[in-house]
Amino acid sequence: MDFQFYPTPKHLAERVWAKFKNPIGLVLDPEAGKGDLTFAYILGFKDEKPEDDSRGYRGNNWYYENNIQWHACEINPEMHPILTKRGARVVGYDFLQMQNASQYSHIVGNPPFNAGASHVLHAWNIAYGAELCFILNAETIRNPYTTERKILVDLIEKHGSVEFLSNQFIGEGVERETGVEVAIVYLEKVPNAVLDIDKVIDGLKPAKTVNIEGGPELNALALPRDFIDRVVEDYEIAINASIKFAEALAVLNMAENRLGRTFAEMQSKGLGATDRPTQIDPQSIMRKSIETQTEEIRARAWAQVLRSTKLSDTLSTAGRKNVESQFQTIAQLEFTKTNVHGFFAGILQSMGDINKAMILDLFDSILQRDNDNATFFQSWKSNEKHKTVGMRIKRTRFILPLNRHEYSPQKNASHGMLSVLGDIDKVFRMLDGKPTIPVADVNGHIVDNGLKKCFDNAHRFSNLVQGAREETEYFDVRYYPGKGTVHFFPKNMDVIERLNRFVGRVRQWIPEDMEKADKDFVTQYEQAEKLTPAYLKEFSRNTSNYYRSPVYAILKRDERDNDDGQYVQRLANALAKVQLEHGIVVNNLLSSATGTRQHEQLALTM
């Protein structure tokens, strides 16, 4: 029998596969022959390994360039073993008898030249959403004298392209030569549902309801007024789509039930072909599907709220984690306008605690990342067992190691570095009584000279890499890419002092009203940066395990065993000795017993 077998040469296969624009999924080769057209792509258009190669074909396929799944039709059964060896699943003999190809993302073919048009049209008719590329006799397109050919030419004009090539089946690498001119026909079939997706989505939109006006929380959190309306509408569209899906799933299950059991079920249970599964309840299937989908959709909707750009920009990493830690509880709430407004109102109400956590997290991270950033002073309060030492961030300079292994001097700052810098920006703006994200002025201009903006600017980052000192809103900065460190030189002493005093009050290292404190307490607090080298020198003289971090011991003493308490007490003793040498004797009594204790307040407006 003449199957018009002309194997596809490698160079021609490469031209075919180059036509595709979309990611390769499941492939169908409808007149596969030995599979040369698809297997050339799998090998990356390189030479195939010899059959006796010890590495084998399928057992160890490391040399395959593109490991794809592919199915094949081939009318000549003698080719089937070769196709199977090359990784194909043979799904049929005569492609023109195949009824459904909706599962394939790509269909490639080199059909018999005398039936090329019928093969392409059949592939188009049974495909759902796919890219098609076929090698045809050029005359099929150049001379459309039949109805089939005319339909094909019209399809190409509307949905694809054609490329004419000569001498493709002549020369080296060609298994069976012919001088015929060929046409590479490319078509893309997009499902009507995809083409009309906007119309489909519109049909799922809920009926307009009375709008619930947002309270002050939207303005305070810098969220657009229509944000909640948009997200709730998207949620309701998804819910309506899940109901349509559940209905279709119930119909599918009923139809599958009519077909009976799978072969595997029949084998494992010893059943015959006439046995039918138990009748199913379509309503039960729908309810289960809707329940599962609703839970997923609701979680996605709440995630959009929690990770909304404006809210993420407003909070630091620590602040965002604080809110997101409640996600599992929040995600159980029905996703309605009322509940979303309530969530934002709750965020606004708890902003004091969130801001406090943001400030404490930044303070601790600065001190823990480099011990030289800390200065020490005698604490106002002591716990029941041990004396306590307070800490301040250096006002002259502090250093942060920022993602040493992530930086790229030739490109730009890493995402991790920008995240840390952005957190510093937010906390310092908050302490300065400003919104955590810059807002437009009366002329609509947004002026942002924060750390993150500086390091995210290609020109300024290049200057930093080359050793320049850049000025930002609250700091002058220098960057040392070899060490991966940034040196911060505070410009506004008032703001960094607010940071130190806020943390000192929260942790009771200083009294809430410093004006009522003993003069010597204030003196040792103010001179902490000057006296700290002497403190550490005295401390190291009497401490054998000075390799431990004093900063870590002070911050963790209440969470760990008694060793940290003893360690901090020795540091406190060193402070007292040095201070005595400087004529400082700290008295932890307020100068006025009736002095008013006032917390330093932070603006909650973002």
C-alpha positions in Angstrom: 0.0 0.0 0.0 1.3 3.5 -0.9 1.0 5.7 2.2 2.8 8.6 0.5 5.4 8.4 3.2 7.9 11.3 3.0 9.6 11.7 6.5 10.0 15.3 7.6 13.6 16.4 7.4 15.0 18.1 10.5 15.5 21.5 8.9 11.9 21.6 7.8 10.6 20.5 11.2 12.5 23.4 12.8 10.7 25.8 10.4 7.3 24.3 11.5 7.9 24.5 15.2 9.2 28.1 14.9 5.7 29.2 13.9 4.2 28.6 17.3 3.7 31.5 19.7 2.0 29.9 22.8 3.5 27.5 25.4 3.6 23.9 24.2 1.1 21.6 26.1 -0.2 18.3 24.8 0.7 17.8 21.1 -1.0 15.8 18.4 0.8 14.5 15.3 -2.1 13.3 13.1 -0.1 11.5 10.3 3.0 10.8 12.3 4.9 8.3 10.2 7.9 7.5 12.3 7.4 10.7 14.3 10.2 12.7 12.7 8.3 16.0 12.8 7.7 16.0 16.5 10.7 14.0 17.7 13.0 16.5 16.0 11.5 19.2 18.3 12.0 16.9 21.3 15.7 16.5 20.5 16.1 20.2 20.0 16.7 19.6 16.2 20.0 17.9 17.1 21.1 14.4 15.9 19.4 11.5 17.6 21.5 9.3 19.9 22.4 5.9 18.4 20.0 3.1 19.4 22.8 1.2 21.1 23.8 4.1 23.2 24.1 2.9 26.8 22.1 5.9 28.0 19.1 4.6 26.2 16.0 6.4 24.8 13.5 6.7 27.6 15.2 5.2 30.6 17.6 8.2 30.8 16.4 11.0 28.6 18.7 13.8 29.8 19.7 14.7 26.3 16.1 15.5 25.3 15.9 19.2 24.7 12.1 19.4 25.0 10.4 16.7 27.1 6.8 17.1 25.9 3.7 14.8 25.9 2.5 13.9 22.5 0.0 11.7 20.8 0.1 10.3 17.3 -2.2 8.9 14.7 -0.6 6.7 12.0 -2.4 4.6 9.4 0.5 2.3 8.9 0.7 -0.1 11.9 4.3 -1.0 11.3 5.2 2.5 12.5 3.5 2.2 15.8 6.4 0.5 17.7 8.8 3.3 16.5 6.4 6.0 17.6 5.9 4.3 21.0 9.7 4.1 21.4 10.0 7.8 20.7 7.6 8.6 23.5 4.3 9.0 21.6 1.0 7.6 22.7 -0.6 6.1 19.6 -4.3 7.1 19.7 -5.6 6.0 16.3 -5.0 4.9 12.8 -7.0 7.1 10.5 -6.9 10.7 11.7 -9.9 11.6 9.5 -12.0 9.3 11.7 -11.0 11.0 14.9 -13.9 12.9 16.4 -12.4 15.1 19.2 -9.1 17.0 19.5 -10.1 19.5 22.1 -7.4 18.5 24.6 -4.5 19.4 22.4 -2.7 22.8 22.6 -0.8 22.1 19.3 -1.4 20.0 16.2 1.5 19.5 13.8 1.3 17.4 10.6 2.9 16.3 7.4 -0.1 14.6 5.8 -0.1 12.9 2.4 0.2 15.7 -0.2 -2.8 14.4 -2.1 -5.1 14.9 1.0 -3.5 17.9 2.7 -6.5 20.2 2.7 -8.8 17.6 4.1 -6.4 16.9 7.0 -6.0 20.6 7.9 -9.7 21.3 7.8 -10.5 18.2 9.9 -7.9 19.3 12.5 -9.5 22.7 12.6 -13.0 21.4 13.0 -12.2 19.0 15.9 -9.7 21.3 17.7 -11.0 23.5 20.5 -8.3 26.1 21.2 -5.0 25.3 19.5 -2.3 26.3 17.2 -2.0 24.2 14.0 0.9 23.9 11.6 0.9 21.6 8.6 3.3 20.9 5.7 1.3 20.8 2.4 1.9 20.7 -1.3 2.2 24.4 -2.3 -0.3 23.7 -5.1 -3.0 23.1 -2.4 -2.9 26.8 -1.6 -1.7 28.3 -4.9 -4.4 26.5 -7.0 -7.6 26.4 -4.8 -9.8 24.8 -7.4 -11.8 22.6 -5.0 -14.3 23.6 -2.3 -12.0 22.2 0.4 -9.0 24.2 -0.9 -11.1 27.4 -1.1 -12.2 27.0 2.5 -8.6 26.4 3.6 -7.4 29.5 1.8 -10.2 31.5 3.5 -9.2 30.1 6.9 -5.5 31.1 6.4 -6.6 34.7 5.5 -8.7 35.0 8.7 -6.7 32.9 11.2 -3.2 32.4 10.1 -0.4 32.6 7.6 1.4 30.6 4.9 5.1 30.3 3.9 6.2 28.8 0.6 9.5 26.9 0.4 11.4 25.0 -2.4 13.8 22.1 -2.3 12.9 21.1 1.3 12.8 17.3 0.4 16.1 17.3 -1.5 19.7 17.0 -0.2 21.5 15.9 2.9 19.3 14.7 5.8 16.4 13.9 3.5 15.3 10.2 3.8 13.0 10.2 0.7 13.5 13.0 -1.9 10.9 14.9 -3.9 11.3 18.2 -5.7 7.8 19.4 -4.8 7.4 23.0 -3.5 5.8 23.0 0.0 3.6 25.4 1.9 3.9 25.7 5.7 0.3 26.6 6.9 -0.1 28.1 10.3 -3.5 28.6 12.0 -4.6 29.6 15.4 -8.0 28.6 16.7 -9.3 30.7 19.6 -12.5 29.4 21.2 -15.6 31.6 21.0 -15.8 31.6 24.8 -12.3 33.2 24.9 -13.1 35.7 22.1 -16.3 36.7 24.0 -14.9 36.4 27.5 -15.8 40.0 28.3 -19.3 39.3 27.3 -19.4 36.1 29.4 -18.0 38.0 32.4 -20.6 40.8 31.9 -23.3 38.1 32.0 -22.1 37.0 35.4 -22.0 40.4 37.1 -24.5 40.8 40.0 -27.3 43.2 39.9 -26.5 46.6 41.1 -27.0 47.1 44.8 -27.2 50.1 47.1 -23.7 51.3 47.5 -22.3 51.3 51.1 -20.4 54.5 51.7 -17.0 54.0 53.1 -16.0 55.5 56.4 -12.8 57.3 57.3 -10.9 54.1 57.0 -10.6 54.3 53.2 -9.1 57.8 53.3 -6.9 57.0 56.3 -5.5 53.9 54.6 -5.0 55.7 51.3 -7.4 53.3 49.4 -9.5 54.5 46.4 -13.2 55.0 47.1 -14.3 52.4 44.6 -11.7 49.7 45.7 -14.2 47.7 47.8 -16.9 47.9 45.1 -14.5 46.5 42.5 -13.2 43.6 44.6 -16.7 42.6 45.8 -18.0 42.7 42.2 -15.1 40.4 41.1 -15.9 38.1 44.0 -19.5 37.8 43.1 -18.6 37.2 39.4 -16.4 34.3 40.5 -19.2 32.9 42.7 -21.7 33.0 39.9 -19.1 31.3 37.6 -18.6 28.6 40.2 -22.4 27.9 40.2 -22.3 27.5 36.4 -19.3 25.2 36.8 -21.1 23.1 39.5 -24.1 22.7 37.1 -21.8 21.6 34.3 -19.9 19.2 36.6 -23.2 17.6 37.7 -24.2 17.0 34.1 -20.7 15.6 33.3 -20.9 13.2 36.3 -24.4 12.0 35.2 -23.1 11.5 31.6 -20.1 9.6 32.8 -22.3 7.4 35.0 -24.3 6.4 31.9 -21.1 5.1 30.3 -20.4 2.8 33.3 -17.2 2.1 35.1 -13.6 2.5 34.0 -11.6 -0.6 32.9 -9.4 -0.3 36.1 -12.6 -0.4 38.3 -13.9 -3.4 36.4 -10.6 -5.2 36.8 -10.1 -4.4 40.5 -13.7 -5.3 41.5 -14.2 -8.1 39.0 -17.2 -6.4 37.4 -18.7 -6.8 33.9 -19.3 -4.2 31.2 -23.0 -4.1 32.1 -22.5 -3.1 35.7 -23.4 0.5 36.4 -22.2 2.7 39.3 -24.7 3.7 41.9 -27.0 6.5 40.9 -25.6 9.9 41.9 -27.5 12.9 43.3 -26.8 15.9 41.1 -27.7 18.4 43.8 -25.2 16.8 46.1 -22.5 17.1 43.5 -23.4 20.8 42.9 -23.4 21.6 46.6 -20.0 20.0 47.2 -18.5 21.8 44.2 -19.9 25.1 45.2 -18.7 24.7 48.8 -15.2 23.9 47.7 -15.0 26.7 45.1 -16.6 29.3 47.4 -13.9 28.6 50.1 -11.2 29.1 47.5 -12.8 32.2 45.9 -13.4 33.8 49.3 -9.7 33.2 50.3 -8.6 34.8 47.1 -10.8 37.8 47.6 -9.6 38.4 51.2 -6.0 38.0 49.9 -6.6 40.8 47.4 -7.8 43.0 50.3 -4.8 42.1 52.5 -2.3 42.5 49.7 -3.9 45.5 48.0 -1.1 47.8 46.8 -2.1 50.8 48.9 -2.4 48.9 52.1 0.9 47.1 51.5 2.6 50.4 50.7 1.2 51.9 53.9 2.5 49.2 56.3 6.0 48.0 56.8 7.0 44.4 56.4 6.4 43.9 60.2 3.1 45.7 60.0 1.9 43.7 57.1 2.8 40.4 58.8 0.9 41.6 61.9 -2.2 42.0 59.8 -1.7 38.9 57.7 -1.2 36.7 60.8 -5.0 37.0 61.2 -5.7 35.9 57.7 -7.1 32.4 58.6 -9.7 34.0 60.8 -10.4 36.9 58.4 -10.9 34.5 55.5 -13.7 32.7 57.2 -15.9 35.9 57.0 -18.4 36.2 54.2 -16.9 38.5 51.5 -19.4 41.4 51.6 -19.1 45.2 51.4 -20.1 45.4 55.1 -17.5 42.9 56.2 -14.7 44.5 54.1 -15.5 47.9 55.5 -15.5 46.4 58.9 -12.1 44.8 58.3 -10.6 48.2 57.3 -12.2 49.9 60.2 -10.6 47.3 62.5 -7.2 47.9 60.9 -7.6 51.6 61.5 -8.7 51.1 65.1 -5.6 48.9 65.7 -3.2 51.2 63.9 -1.7 52.3 67.2 -0.6 48.7 68.0 0.5 48.1 64.4 2.6 51.3 64.4 4.1 50.3 67.8 5.0 46.9 66.4 6.5 48.5 63.3 8.7 50.8 65.4 9.9 48.1 67.7 10.7 45.8 64.8 12.8 48.4 63.1 14.6 49.3 66.3 15.5 45.7 67.1 16.5 44.9 63.5 18.9 47.9 63.4 20.6 46.8 66.7 20.7 43.1 66.0 22.2 43.4 62.5 25.3 45.1 63.8 26.2 45.4 67.5 28.2 48.5 66.8 24.9 50.3 66.2 23.9 50.2 69.9 24.8 52.5 72.8 24.0 51.5 76.4 22.6 53.3 79.5 21.3 52.4 82.9 17.6 51.5 82.6 15.0 53.4 84.6 13.2 50.2 85.6 14.7 46.9 86.7 13.0 43.5 86.8 12.6 41.6 90.0 15.8 39.6 89.7 18.3 41.6 87.7 19.3 45.1 86.8 18.3 46.1 83.3 20.3 48.0 80.6 18.6 50.2 78.1 19.8 50.8 74.5 19.7 53.5 72.0 20.6 53.6 68.3 23.7 55.7 67.5 22.8 59.2 66.4 26.0 59.7 64.5 25.9 56.6 62.2 24.6 53.1 62.1 25.3 50.3 59.7 23.1 47.6 58.1 24.2 44.6 56.2 21.6 44.4 53.4 21.5 41.2 51.4 25.1 40.9 50.6 24.7 37.9 48.3 21.8 39.5 46.4 23.2 42.9 45.3 24.2 43.5 41.7 26.5 46.5 41.3 26.0 46.5 37.5 22.2 46.5 37.8 20.2 47.6 40.7 19.3 47.0 44.3 17.7 43.7 45.2 14.1 43.3 46.2 15.1 42.4 49.8 17.3 45.5 50.1 14.5 47.8 48.9 12.0 46.2 51.3 14.2 47.0 54.3 14.9 50.5 53.1 11.2 51.1 52.5 10.4 50.0 56.1 12.9 52.5 57.4 11.3 55.2 55.3 7.8 54.4 56.6 8.8 54.4 60.3 10.8 57.6 60.1 8.0 59.4 58.3 5.5 58.1 60.9 7.7 59.4 63.7 8.0 62.7 61.9 4.1 63.0 61.8 3.9 62.4 58.0 2.0 59.9 55.9 4.1 56.7 55.5 3.8 57.0 51.8 4.4 60.4 50.1 1.3 62.2 48.9 0.8 64.7 46.2 1.2 68.4 47.0 -1.3 71.1 45.9 0.1 71.0 42.4 -0.4 67.2 42.1 3.4 66.5 42.4 4.7 63.6 44.6 8.1 64.4 46.1 9.7 61.2 47.3 13.3 61.4 48.4 13.2 58.3 50.6 15.9 55.6 50.9 13.9 53.2 48.8 13.5 55.7 46.0 17.2 56.5 46.1 18.3 52.9 45.8 15.7 52.1 43.2 16.9 54.9 40.9 19.5 53.5 38.4 21.5 56.7 38.3 21.7 57.2 42.0 22.4 53.6 42.7 25.2 53.7 40.2 26.6 56.7 42.1 26.4 54.7 45.4 28.1 51.7 43.9 31.0 54.0 42.8 31.4 55.3 46.3 29.3 58.5 46.3 27.4 59.7 49.3 23.7 60.3 48.5 21.3 62.5 50.5 17.8 61.3 51.3 14.9 62.6 53.3 16.3 61.6 56.7 19.8 60.2 56.0 23.0 60.7 54.1 23.9 57.2 52.9 27.0 55.4 51.6 26.9 51.9 50.1 29.8 49.3 50.2 28.8 46.6 47.7 31.8 44.5 48.4 30.6 44.0 52.0 26.9 44.4 51.2 26.5 47.1 53.9 24.8 50.5 53.9 26.1 53.3 56.3 23.3 55.6 57.5 24.1 59.1 58.8 21.0 60.6 60.4 20.2 64.2 59.4 17.3 64.8 61.7 18.3 64.3 65.3 14.8 65.0 66.5 13.3 62.0 64.6 15.9 59.4 65.6 15.6 60.7 69.2 11.8 60.1 69.0 12.6 56.5 67.9 14.9 55.9 70.8 12.6 57.5 73.3 9.5 55.7 72.0 11.2 52.3 72.4 12.7 53.4 75.8 9.3 54.3 77.2 7.6 51.1 75.8 10.3 48.9 77.4 10.5 51.1 80.5 14.2 51.9 80.0 13.4 55.5 80.5 10.6 57.3 82.4 7.6 58.5 80.5 8.4 62.1 81.4 12.2 62.7 81.1 11.8 66.2 82.6 11.0 64.6 85.9 14.0 62.3 85.9 17.1 62.7 88.0 19.8 64.9 86.4 22.4 62.2 86.5 20.0 59.7 84.8 19.5 62.2 82.0 23.3 62.8 81.8 24.2 59.1 81.4 21.3 58.8 78.8 22.5 61.7 76.8 26.2 60.6 76.9 25.4 57.0 76.1 27.2 57.2 72.7 30.3 58.8 74.2 30.5 56.3 77.2 29.6 53.0 75.5 33.2 52.2 74.4 34.3 52.5 78.1 31.3 50.4 79.2 32.2 47.6 76.8 35.9 47.7 77.7 35.1 47.4 81.4 32.5 44.7 80.7 35.0 42.6 78.6 37.6 42.8 81.4 35.3 40.9 83.8 33.4 38.7 81.4 34.9 35.5 80.0 32.1 34.9 77.4 32.1 38.3 75.9 31.7 36.6 72.5 28.0 36.7 73.2 26.0 39.7 72.0 25.0 42.2 74.7 22.2 43.4 72.4 20.8 39.9 72.0 21.0 39.3 75.7 19.1 42.5 76.5 16.4 41.9 73.9 15.9 38.2 74.7 16.5 38.0 78.5 12.8 37.5 79.3 12.5 34.7 76.8 15.5 32.7 77.8 17.1 31.2 80.9 18.8 32.9 83.8 22.2 33.2 81.9 21.0 36.2 80.0 19.9 37.9 83.1 23.3 37.4 84.8 25.0 38.5 81.6 23.0 41.7 81.5 23.6 42.3 85.2 27.4 42.2 84.7 27.0 44.7 81.9 24.9 46.9 84.2 27.7 46.7 86.8 30.2 47.8 84.2 28.0 50.8 83.4 27.7 51.8 87.1 31.5 51.6 87.6 32.3 53.7 84.5 29.7 56.3 85.4 31.0 56.6 89.0 34.4 57.3 87.5 32.8 60.2 85.6 31.0 61.5 88.7 27.6 60.1 87.6 25.4 58.5 90.2 22.0 57.6 88.8 18.9 58.0 91.0 15.8 56.3 89.7 13.4 58.5 91.5 11.2 61.1 89.9 12.0 64.6 91.0 8.2 65.1 91.5 6.1 62.3 92.8 3.0 63.9 91.3 4.6 64.3 87.8 2.2 63.4 85.0 3.3 60.4 82.9 2.5 61.0 79.3 3.0 58.6 76.3 4.6 60.0 73.2 1.7 59.9 70.7 2.1 58.8 67.1 -0.2 60.1 64.4 -2.4 57.3 63.1 -3.0 59.1 59.8 -1.1 57.3 57.0 
